[in-house]
């Protein structure tokens, strides 16, 4: 019995990207011409994935002698039953466009059926689980249609934006994820990669596994750690991905907004920082790009978050990323004045020490007062010798000195009014 399909090129565990006009998945009944040595068992396994379903092919074609099909016979192979994708995570404004054109708000645990489209708005993120264990993350301003999905493969159409995909190694070589773009088709097994479509070409970056990139008559393998830009006027440009910049954020953050600093890379054109609630970044909730390696994120709630940062080169290829776990515990402080009483209040957080300083000059070179506090939410000062002063509140881990203290709040009391 021939095993050419089972043990063909699909066994190389490469992702294949063919840069040609996007193909339309065939959902109709397929027609197959029987070859010498074929059996209904093998044909059924090849086209339906489960050889035990040979009786479906037999009954569809009214085969009287299943063991004696003849070379040259034409068999009709019924299409596989379609499956749905599941929305694992939806953050921000995201929508599901049903096949009848109806638009509904996308939420966690919804299902996406073949023929339906998912679209993400600004600062919106969606993670989809597919039946073969594939996971697809759509960042902001992306639009993807689930063209076909059955137990053999899934086919998505990326109209715009990006996709980050993780595809576990498949036991059945017929199980594969295909991503069509306006410029080509990405077919993957057992790999972790990104693909992005833009007006100036298609970009592919491989983080694990490998991608085979083809356009017209040229083809090359893009292994892990490398990326490629394919465009009509310049062919395929391949290069090593930039190294991961180091996430220099401390293990805890006490300021609002949350600030993340990456180490600078001389080859970087821009940088990217993402925040997620899980280490695999399937639940991204913030995403920012910029020319500076230092980025701020407003209104991030308290909690543990994973931060990852990457650098983008002159071809627009996003490089490898560094990841850190950060505890964000913003401290808020205020001053309330009642006659000669000056009440300073701040957020109490366990294992932090607070230092309140008052000074006549903004430099704080010769402070009027410098006091440390622990395990309280503020202090009231009375009968101060002056009513015009600068103040600041610094925090540090309780088991350290204040040499590396972080400034979390400051202000001026009694400043003269402007004319």
N, C-alpha and C positions, 0 to 999 in steps of 0.2 A: 504494500500500500504506500502510495506516494505521500511524503510529508513535506513537500516543497514549501507549502504555505506556513506550516507550523515552524519550520526551521529555516526560513529564509532570512532576508535582511532585517526583518523585525527583531530577530534575536540579538542584534548588535547593541541594543539598548541605547540607540542614538535618537535624538530628536531631529526630524527632517523638516527643513524649511525650504519650500519650492517657491521661488518668487515668480509667479505667473498669475494671470487673472484668476481671481478667487472662483473655485468650483462650487457648484450647487450640489448638495448632498442628494442622492437618489433615494427617495422614500418609497418608490414604487416597486412592484414585483420585478425581480431580476430574472434574466433568461440566461441559461447556462447550457453550452453544448458539451455533451458527455464525451470524455476522452478515453482512449483504451486504458484499462486497468482501474477506472473509477468505480466507486461503490456509493450507494445512497448514504451510507454511514459517513464516509469521508467527505462527500459533497456537503452534507448537512453540517458537519463539524466546521468545514471551511467557511461557509456562508452564514451560519446561524450560531456557531460557537458551542452548541450542545449536540453531540452526535445522536443522543437518544431521541431527538426530535425528527429523526428520519421519516417517521410515519406521517408527519405533516407534509413533507415533500412528496411522499408516496401518494397520499390521498389527494393533494392538490393536482397532481399530474395523472391520477387514476392509473398508477403503475400496477399491472397485474402480476408481474414476476419481479419482485424487488431485487433478487439476486442475479438477475440477468438483464440489466439495462444495457443498451447497445450504444457503442460509439456513434456519434452523430446525432443521437436523440437530443431534443431540446427540452430542458426542464425549466419550469417556472419556480423560482424560489420566493416564497412569500416574505414580505418585509417583517423585520423583528418588531415586537411590541415596544412602544416608546416609553421611556422612563423620565422622571422629573428630577431636576436639581433642587437642593434644599438651601435656603438662605441661612447660613450659620450666624452671620452678624451683619447688621445694617446700622450705619452711623450717619447722622445728618439727613439731608434731603435726598432720597433715592426713590425711584419709581419703577413700577412694573407696567409695561405696555403689553396688554393681552393681544392675542392674534386678531381679535375683532376691533382693535384700536382703542379700547378702554384703558385709561391710565389710572392706576391705583398706587397709593403710597406703599413702599416696600418696607416690611418689618421682619424681625427675626422669625425663623421657623416657617416662613412662607415657602411654597413650592413654585418653581419656574418650569413650565411645560415647554416642549419643543414648539417653536414658532413665536415664543414670547421674548420680549426685550427688556433688559435691565439698563437703567441710566442713572448715573450719579451726578449730583450737583456739586457746587463749590464746598470744599471741606466735608465731603461725604465719601463713605467707604463701604464696600460690600464684599463679603466673603461667601463664596458658593461651594457647597460640597457636592461632588458628582458621584455617580454610583460605583465607580471603580476605585474610590479612594482619592481621586484627584481633588485638589483644592485650588480654587482660582480666586484671587483678590483683585478687585477693581478699585483703583484710587479715584480721586476727584475727576470730574468732567470726562468720564468714560462712558461708552455706550456699547453694549454687547448683546447679540441675539443668540439664543439657544436654538440652533438650526435643526439639530438631530441628536437624539440621545437614546441609546439602547444598551443592551448588555455587552455588545461588542465594542462600541466606541461612542464618543461624544464629539460633536462638532459645534464650535462657537464661531460667530462672525464678529470680529472686533471692528466696529465702524470708526471709532475714534478713541483716543486715550491710550491707556496702558493695561496690561495684564501681567501679574506675577503668578506663576503657576508652579505647584509642586505636584509631581506625578510619581507615586511609589512604583517600584518595579512590579511588573505584571506577571502573574503566573500564566495567564492565557495570552498568547501573543496577539490575539485579535482585539484585545482591549487597549484602546489608544485614544488619546485626546488630540483632536485636530482644531486648530485655531486659524480661521480664514481672516485675512485682512484685505484691504483694497489692493495691496500689492502682491499678496501671496498666501501661502498655506503653511502653517506650522503643525507638524505632527510629532508628538512626544511620547516617550515611555521612560519612566524611571529617571527623572531629572528635575532640577530646580532652575528656572530661568525667567527672564523678563522679556517681553516683546512690546514695542511701542511703535505706533504708526504716526507719521507726521508728513507735512507737505514735501519735505526734502528727503524722504526715504523711510525705510524700515530699519529699526535698530533692534538687535538681539544681543543680550548679555547672558552668558551661561555661568551659573554659580555652582552647579553640580551636574555630573553627567556630561553630555555632549550634544551639540546641535549640528546637523548637516545643513549648510546654507547653499542653495542653488539658485542661479538666475541665468536664464537663457542657456548658454553652453558651458558656463562656469559653475563649479561646485567645490566646496571645501568643508572640512569638519571644523567646528568651533568648539574646542574643549573647554572644560571648566577653567575659569580664570581669564577667559578671553571674550571679546565682543566684536561685533561687526556692524557696519552701516552699509546698506545696499541701496543704491540709487541709480536711476537710469543713465545719468550723465557721467558717472564715475565708477560704475561697476561695484564690486565688493571691496570695502576697506576694512581690514581686520587688524586688531592690535590687542596688546595685553591690557586687562582692566587695571585701573588705578588701585593701589593698595587702600585698605580701609583706614580712614583718618581715625585717630583715637578720640573717643568720647571722653572729654575731660571734666564732665560733670561730677561733682562730689556724690558720695553715697546717699546724702540727704540734701534736700533743697528747702530753704526756709523763706525764700523771697517770692513775691508775686509781682510781675509775671515769672514763670519758670524760664530760666535761661540755660541754654545748652551751648557749650563751646567745643568745637572740634579742633584737632591739631591741623595746622595748615599744610597743604601739599603744593609744591611748586608747579606741578602740572595741572592742577585743578582750575577749571574755568568757573564752576559753581559748586555749591554744596547742597546736600539734602538731609533733613532730619525728620524722622517720624517717631511718633509716640504710639504705643500699643499697650493693651492690657494683658497680653500673653507673649511668651518668648519667641513664638513662631510668626508673630505679626499678622495673625489672622483677624485680630480685632483692633485695627488701626483706628485712631480717633483724631490725630493731628498729623499734618504733613506740610512741610515748609521747604522752600528752595530759596537760595540767595547767593550772592557773590561773596558775602562774608561768612567765615566759619562759625560765627557767633549768632545764634538765633534765639528769639524770645517767643514764648507762647502765653497768651493772655488767658486768664480765667480758668486755669487748670485746677480741678478740685483736688483736695487732699487724697493721697493714696500712693500705692506702689505702682510704678509704671516702668515699662521697658523703653529705652531710648536707643535708636540706632541711627548712625550717621554714615553718609557715603559722599564721594566726590565724583564730579562729572567732568570728563575731558573735553578736548576741543571738537571731537566728533559727536558730542552729545551722548556718549556712552557712560552709563552710571556704573561705577566700580563696586568693589567689594565693600561690605559694611562692618562696622564695629558696633557691638551691642552692650548695653549696661542696664542694670536694674537700679532705679532711683526711687527713693522715698521722698515724695513732695509733701512738705508740711509747712505751708506758708504761715508766717507770723504776721498778724495785723496789730497795729498800735495806734493809739489816739491820745490827745490831751484835751481834758475838759477843765475849764476855769470857773470857779464859783467864789467871787470875792478874792480873798487871799489864799484860797485852797486851789492847788494845781494837782489834778488827778490824772495820772498816766495809767492807761489800761492797755493790756496786750493779751494775745492768745497764749494760754498756758499749754505747753506741750511737754510731755514727760522726757526726761533725760537731756533737757536743754537748760543752760544757765543764761541769764539776761544781765546786761550791763547798761544802766541808764546814765547818761552824761549830760551835764548842763555846762554852757560856756558863754562868755560874752562875745567871743569871736567864732566865726564859722570854721576856723582851722582846728579848733579844740586843742590847741597847743597847751593851754593852761586852763583846764576845766575848773569850774566852780564846784562841781560835784561829780563823782564817779563812783557809783555803787553797784554791787552785784546782787542779784536776786535769784532764788530758785524756788520752785514749787509754789508760785503765787501768780496772780493775774494782774498785778499792778501795784501802785503805791500812790499815796496822797502826800504832797509836800506843802507845808504851811510856812507863812511868814518868810518867804525868800527875800534876800537882801536887795534884789533887783526884780523888775517886772518885764524887762526886755532881754531875752536870752535865746540862745540856740539850744536845741536838744536833739539827742539821737539815741536810738536803742540798737544794741548789738547782741547777737546770740552766738553761742558756741556749744559744742557737746559738753555735758556736765562733767565729764571726767577729764577735761583738758583745760589748759589756761586760755586766756582770751587773746592770745597773740594772733591766731587766725580767725578771729571773730568776724561774723558776717553782719553788715549793716542791713537792718530790715525796715527801719522807719526813721524819719528825721523831720524837723520843722523849726519854725521860729515863732516865739511868743512875744507879743507886744511890739511887733514891727511897726514903724511909723507908716501911716496911710499915705498913699500916693496922691499928689494934687490932681 
